[in-house]
């Protein structure tokens, strides 16, 4: 395995000390080390991977130095436009080092939303003309790979990608954990909202812990899962899936269970929700200021006034709560109000260690939801 400090120090020796991207579970150890050892200006967790490429390009334009962009391979899709129309050699010819976690690697068991991404991760880089190597777990070879990559980028001014397999980096725990002072546990908040819903209401829940906790709540109370669309992939798009349903199912309430990282990733979706005026739409953002599913790296969720954002976009009403009693009061109040409605629930970071994963397949989930919507 590669020690995060070794990787970080080797990059620094090559003159690479600016980082931006979206955290990934396969990169959580190196991302945690970067967070603890870089200044806020030198490690920017971007709204999405495409934005990270833009940030990296701006850094290079200002300094002439090579930046590093980290991401999960599912984020490659968000980078295609800027990699092809901004940094490519046929456009501005801007070098950057891509560090990509290889979820869904063929032959390695992974969650269903990563299978297709894993199959096409390398061929997508080939199609974009981006040279890559699979990062070695041997530190001496890793050092040589970094030197080769750096030389290539310096000579060609093109991007270079390092593909990271599961278990490549040795363990490192984030030390720079900021205590938010929040006490409400997200799983309890999800239970509270789900229990208050109308009997014919449905939920579209975002990727990660939120969908997993909703699934376990339904299991615990024996309600089944037909009312919930668990968006196990497509981070940031749950609000638009929920909008698509709400506009066609005006006779029932549609709840979007969102996360702060996901809602920030494609925040423009909030403007579209508000301007379509779905009276049956309730957007609930569980905000812990962290990318909880991939190592707890921080978001700007708790520094942004999401209520004001929702109000500025045009939501009918927007609320923010941070305790169970206030949440219950708001849930009772919105029963009498027309949407689109926005409820921010500030929760503490973390999840229980024995949290399971959905046992139904995505196709089973889809078919059950569609059958429920026909009723």
FENRA-V17461 format. One line per field, one symbol per residue. burial: b if it has 24 or more other ideal C-beta (glycine too) atoms within 12 Angstrom, else e. A space follows every 50 residues. Layout:
# FENRA-V17461
burial->???
This chain:
# FENRA-V17461
burial->ebebebbbebbeebebbbbbbbbbbbbbbbbbbbbebbeeebbbbbbbbb bbbbbbbbbbeeeebbbbbbbbbbbbbbbeebbbebbbeeebebbbbbbb bbbbbeeeebbbbbbebbebbbebbeebebbbbebeeeeeebeebbeebb ebbeeeebbbbbbbbbebbeebebeeeeebebebbbbbbbbbbbebbeee bbbbbbbbbbbbbbbbbbeeeeeebbbbbbbbbbbbbbbbbbbbbbbebe ebbbbbbbbbbbbbbbbebbebbbebebbbbbbbbbbbbbbbbbbbbbbb bbebebbebbeebebbbbbbbbebeebeebbeebeeeebbbbbbbbbbbb beeebebbebebeebbebbeebbee
